[in-house]
Amino acid sequence: MKRSERTEPWFVYLARCADGSLYTGIARDVAARIAKHDAGKGAKYTRGRGPLEVCAVRRCQSHGEALRLELAVKALPRPAKESLTRPRRLAAFARETRRDERD
């Protein structure tokens, strides 16, 4: 693995599909990943549901951290996911999740 690949941050993002549903994913370049989704080359769930609109983004220190946060978000019921689209709520949720992992 290249050194630059290890130091580039990962991001967790929430995107609203054209049908109103929310999609959660991870990427190093969120804009490029959304473009892939919109082109029908992203996740199977998003095919035919575009265009997507990014609602929230959280920078993570590692790929593992991004995966854990993505899994935690996906486990939430829809109303809780909707609340994460408000400003700074995804960041607060990430801090709570990290704190819970340490306890």
C-alpha positions in Angstrom: 0.0 0.0 0.0 1.3 3.4 -0.9 2.0 5.8 1.9 -0.4 8.4 0.5 -3.2 5.8 0.5 -2.7 5.3 4.2 -2.7 9.0 5.1 -5.7 10.1 3.0 -8.8 10.5 5.1 -12.0 8.5 4.7 -15.4 10.0 4.8 -18.9 8.7 5.8 -21.7 10.4 3.9 -25.4 10.4 4.0 -27.1 11.1 0.6 -30.8 11.6 -0.2 -32.0 9.7 -3.2 -34.5 11.2 -5.6 -37.2 8.9 -4.1 -36.6 10.5 -0.6 -34.7 7.5 0.9 -31.3 7.9 2.6 -28.2 6.1 1.6 -25.1 5.8 3.8 -21.7 5.1 2.4 -17.9 5.7 2.7 -15.4 7.1 0.3 -12.2 9.0 0.1 -13.6 11.4 -2.5 -17.3 11.9 -1.8 -18.0 14.0 -4.9 -16.5 11.4 -7.1 -18.4 8.6 -5.4 -21.7 10.5 -5.7 -21.0 11.0 -9.4 -20.5 7.2 -9.7 -23.8 6.6 -8.0 -25.5 9.1 -10.3 -24.0 7.3 -13.3 -25.5 4.0 -12.2 -22.1 2.6 -11.3 -22.3 2.9 -7.5 -24.0 0.7 -5.0 -26.9 -1.5 -6.3 -29.3 0.3 -3.9 -28.7 3.7 -5.6 -29.2 2.5 -9.2 -32.3 4.2 -10.6 -32.7 6.3 -7.5 -30.6 9.3 -8.6 -29.7 12.0 -8.6 -28.3 11.8 -5.1 -27.9 14.9 -2.8 -25.3 14.8 -0.1 -26.9 15.6 3.3 -24.1 15.0 5.7 -20.4 14.2 5.6 -18.0 13.1 8.4 -14.3 12.8 8.1 -12.8 9.8 9.7 -9.2 9.1 10.8 -9.0 5.6 9.2 -10.8 3.2 6.9 -11.8 1.1 9.9 -13.3 4.1 11.7 -15.3 4.9 8.6 -16.6 1.4 8.3 -17.6 1.3 12.0 -19.5 4.6 11.7 -21.2 3.5 8.5 -22.4 0.3 10.2 -23.6 2.3 13.2 -25.6 4.7 11.0 -27.1 1.9 8.9 -28.3 0.2 12.1 -30.4 3.2 13.1 -34.1 3.5 12.4 -35.1 5.9 9.7 -36.1 8.8 12.0 -32.7 8.7 13.7 -31.0 8.7 10.3 -33.1 11.7 9.3 -31.9 13.5 12.4 -28.2 13.0 11.3 -28.9 15.1 8.2 -29.2 18.2 10.4 -26.0 20.3 10.8 -23.3 18.8 13.0 -25.5 15.8 14.1 -23.4 13.2 12.2 -20.3 14.6 14.0 -22.0 14.3 17.4 -23.2 10.8 16.6 -19.7 9.8 15.6 -18.3 11.1 18.9 -21.0 9.2 20.9 -20.3 6.0 18.9 -16.5 6.3 19.6 -17.2 6.9 23.3 -19.5 3.9 23.5 -16.9 1.7 21.9 -14.3 2.7 24.6 -16.7 1.9 27.5 
